[in-house]
Every structure is written in structure tokens, then in C-alpha cells.
Amino acid sequence: MNFDPGFDIEPLPGCAGFRLGEDCFDRGVEYRRLDALRQSLMEPDCEGPDPVYAIMMDVGRKQDLPALQERMLLFGVVTYAAGQLGREPIRSQGHIHKVSAHCGWSTPEVYEIWQGKAVIYMQETAQDNPGRCFAVEAEPGDVVVVPPCWAHATISADPSQPLTFGAWCDRDYGFEYGDVRRHGGIAWFPLVEEGGGLRWEKNPAYRAERLIIKKPEWYIRLGLEEGKPIYRQFMEDPDRFLFVSDPARVQTVWQGFVP
């Protein structure tokens, strides 16, 4: 991994988890099995890597833990296996963040790609009319913000290599899968083309009109700095990501948000 995430961590080969420095804390690693994703895949009976990915929720430098807890922030890291899920790339199943008890909002998330190529897919709702749908293409160093209440999924855009990313989340995190599963997945299915790259096929369970494919914005209104790891930005200013655990403080930013 060539990207410097800002603290001492690196993914282990083969979707085996992460190596952490002695100055780091963690809450253990979880593995997402293929069976957990099947309800949201275009081909539920497909074959693919198992586990599909490894995830550590709540990781960072030991000295930062009190500041994280005080601000109700959590840093998570995920590494995907290489390969495909049938005709689809490796991806998460899609979810909406539950309403957090401490702030009363479905909270946003700030992604940072470390290794591989990603598409952060998001749609305004998981109802029959999903609203605006975006596929945000991202490479190492790119940052993508998912706004409150939106359904989203993280997709590996290059099956030949693993995908690794970090993310700022609310400490009172939780995932709602029901509406996405009721529609058999997200509104647009990513499919791997023979020559590489992705094409998108509409999920007929939704009334989706179009998919906007784009690069990430620079989130100046959220106070983020270009070209600096998001964990290091927290180290320099622990209040910078308070909009994640308290999205009401930037309520106007979420109106008509473009990721």
C-alpha cells in the first residue's frame, strides 16, 4: 500500500485483516461472508471470495481514543478481497445509517481510499423512487462524503487487486438494510466488463431515471483539506469531523448535496 493513512496501519494480504502499530488500539476484526450479501446481489446464487471483506470498526492511535469518545467519532477501516461476485465486482450490500440516539440524525460518512480503485455508489432514498443516484469514482487519496439518510454501497472498481479504505463514522453507528433488500439491491447494479471497467444496469425494482457518474467534490464547506489524510486532519484539529457525529451543525450543507 503506497498511501500513507496518517497512522501506523496496513492491510494484510488475502483479506486477512490489518497490522497495527504498538501505539494503536482496535476492537478486533470482523469478516463479511458472501451469504450475508446475497439478498442484495444481482445474482444471489453467484460464486465469489469468501470472506468478501474484513472490517475493523473503531481503530486509531491510543492517545486519540479519549478525544474520539468525547466527540462520538469512530474511525473504521475495510479491506476487500480481489475478484468478483459473479458478474458484479466485490462490493458491500448497500445500507442506510440508522438514526443515532445521541443526535437524532441518520449520520454521514467520510470515505478515504487507500489502495485499489473504488466507486462510492449512493442514492437519495431506498424507496421505489430513489431520487438522485451517483457513482463517485475514487482512487488512493480521494475523499468521498456520503450525506445523511442516503443509501450507499462501496464497490471495488478493479477486480485484479484488493480495495482498502478508511472512514469517519458516528460512534453510535448502525445499519438499516431492509429497504435495500426489499428491492433486491441498489438502484443500479455494477457489472464488470470483459476488457475491464464497469458498466451499470438498472435494477427494475426502482423507478430510477439516470445515474450520474463523476469524480469526488472537494468539500470545502465541510472544512476538509485537499491532499492530507483524513486521520491526520483529525489529529491536527479534533473538532474538524464533528459534522459526522452532529450533522445538524452543517444542516444547510446537506440541502441539495452533491457528493
N, C-alpha and C positions, 0 to 999 in steps of 0.2 A: 504494500500500500504506500503510494508516494505522497498522499495528502497528510498533512500534519493536523490532527484534530484538536490540538491545543492542550492535551494532557496525555498521560502515558497509557495508551491502549492500542491494541491492534487485533484484527480478526485472525483466528486460527484457520488453517486450511480445512477444506471439506466440511464447511458449515458446522464446525465443532465448538464454536463459541468464541471467546475472546481471551487474550492475555492482558492482564492489568499490571501496572507498576505497583510497587510496595506502598506508594503513597495514595493508592486509590481504594475506594470502597465499592461494594456491589451487593446485590440482593440475590445473586445466583442467576443461572441461565435457564431459559425455557425454550422448548423446541415445538414448532408448529408442524404437526403431522399433515400429510396430504388429505387424510379423511376429514380433517376439520375444515378444509377449504372446498370440498366437493359441491356443496349446495350452491356455491356462487360461481362455479366454473361453467364455461360454455359446454364443455364435455365432462360431465360429472364422473364418468367412468374411466377417465384418462389415466395414463401412467405418467410417472414423473419422480423426481427425487423425493426421498422420504427419510428424514425430515426435510421440509421445504425451506425452512429458515430457522435461525437461532436468534433469540431476543433477550436482552438484559434491560429491564426497566429499573431505573434508579442506580446510576453509576456516576462516578466522578472522583475528584480529589477529596480525601478525608477532611481536609481543612475547610472545604466548601460546604460540607453537609449541613452545619447549623444555618448558614445563610439560605440554602435551598429549602430547608424545612420551614424557616421563618416566612419565606415568600411563597410557599406552597408550589414550588417548582420541582421538576424532576427531569433528569436527562436520561434518555433511553438510546440504546444502540441495537442495530439489527444487521445481520449478515445473511444474504440469500445464497443458496446453492446455485451453481451453474446448471444449465439445462432448460427444459421446457415442461409444461403441464399439458400434454397433448399438443394441440396446435397453438396454445397460448404460451406466452413467456411466464417465467416464475413471477408470481405476484401475491399480494395479500388479497383476502376475500372481499374487502370493502366494508366500511362501517361508518357510523356517526358517533361522535363523542357524546357520552351521556351528560346530562346536566349535573354540574358539580354542586355538591351540597353547600360549599362554603361561599360560592359566588353567585349561584343561581343561573349560570350560563352553561351552554354547551361550549366547551373551550376550544381555542385554536391550537395549531401545532406548527412548529418551525422545523423544517427538514434541512439537513445539510448532507450532500452526497460526498462520500469519502473515496469510494472505489467502484468502478464499473460505470454503467450508464443507466439512467433511471427515467421513468415518466411518472410524475405525480399526477394521477388522474383524480378529478373532483367534479362533482355536480351539486347544484344548489340544494336539492332535496332527493330523497329516495322514494318519493311518491310517483304516481303514474306519469305526471309531467315533471321531469327532473329539473326544469329550468335550464340555466346556462351550464354547459358541460365543457371542461377544459382538460387538455392533456399537456402538461408542462414538462418539457424535455430538459433534463438536467445532467450535468457531468460533475466530476470531482471539483469541489469548491463552490458549486452553485447552492443557493439557498432558496427554498420554496416555502411559502406560508399558506397553510390551509385555514380558511376563516371559520368562525363558529358555526355550528349546525350543519355544515356541508358533509355529504357522503364522499368518501375518498378511498383510494387504494393506491398502493405503491407497487410499481411494475419495473422489473428488470428489462431494459431495452436491448441487452446484448447477451443471448443465451450462452455464449462461449466463455463468459467469465462471471465470477460472483459479483454481487452488488452489496455494498456496505454503506450504511448511513447512520447519522446521529440525529436526534430530535429533542427539542424542548417541549415538554408536556406539562399539564397540570398534575400536581401530586395526587389529587383526588380523581384520577383518571378511571374511565370505564368505557366500554364499547357497546353500542347497540347495533345488532346485526339483523334484526327482524325484518325491516322493510326491504333491505337489500336482498336478503334470502327469499323473501316473498316474490320478488321479481326475477329470481334466478340469477342474480348478479347485478353488476353495474350497468349503466345505460349503453355503454359502448364496450364491446369485447376487443381486447388487443390480440392480434394474430401475428405470428412470426412468418415473414415472407421467406421464400426459398433462398433468395440472394442476400438475406439479412434485412434488418429493419422491421418495422411494424406497419401493419395496416389495421384499420378499425372497422368492425362490423356492428351494426346497430342491434341492440337487444330488443326484440319485438314486444317485450312486456312493457316497454315505456313508450311515451309519446315524445321521444327526443327529436328535435328538429335538426341540430347540427352540432358538430364537435369542433371546438376551437383549439388548434394545435399551436403552441407558442413556446418561447423561451421564458425563463423567470423574470419577473419585475425586480427592480431594486427598491426595497421597501423603506424609502427614506422617511415616510410619515410614521413608520414604526421605530425609527431611531437606529436601524441596523447599519453596520458599516460594511462596505464592499471589500472583499478580499481578506477578511480577518475571520478565523474560525469562530463559530458562534459560542463555543465554550469559553474561549479566551475573552470574547466580548463580555461574557458574564463575569469572568474573573476581574476584569477591569472596572466593570460597573454592574454590581449585583442587581440593581433595580431595572436594568435595561429590558428584561424579559417579563416584567410584571404584567404586561398586556396579555401574556399567556394564561396566567392564573387569575387575572382580573380583567377580562376583555372589555368590561363596561368603561374602563378609563380611556379607551380609544374608540368609543362607540361609533363616532362618525366615520372612522376609517373603514368599518365593515359595510357601510352603505354603498352598494354598487361595486363592491370589491372586485378587483381584477388580479388574479394570482400571477 
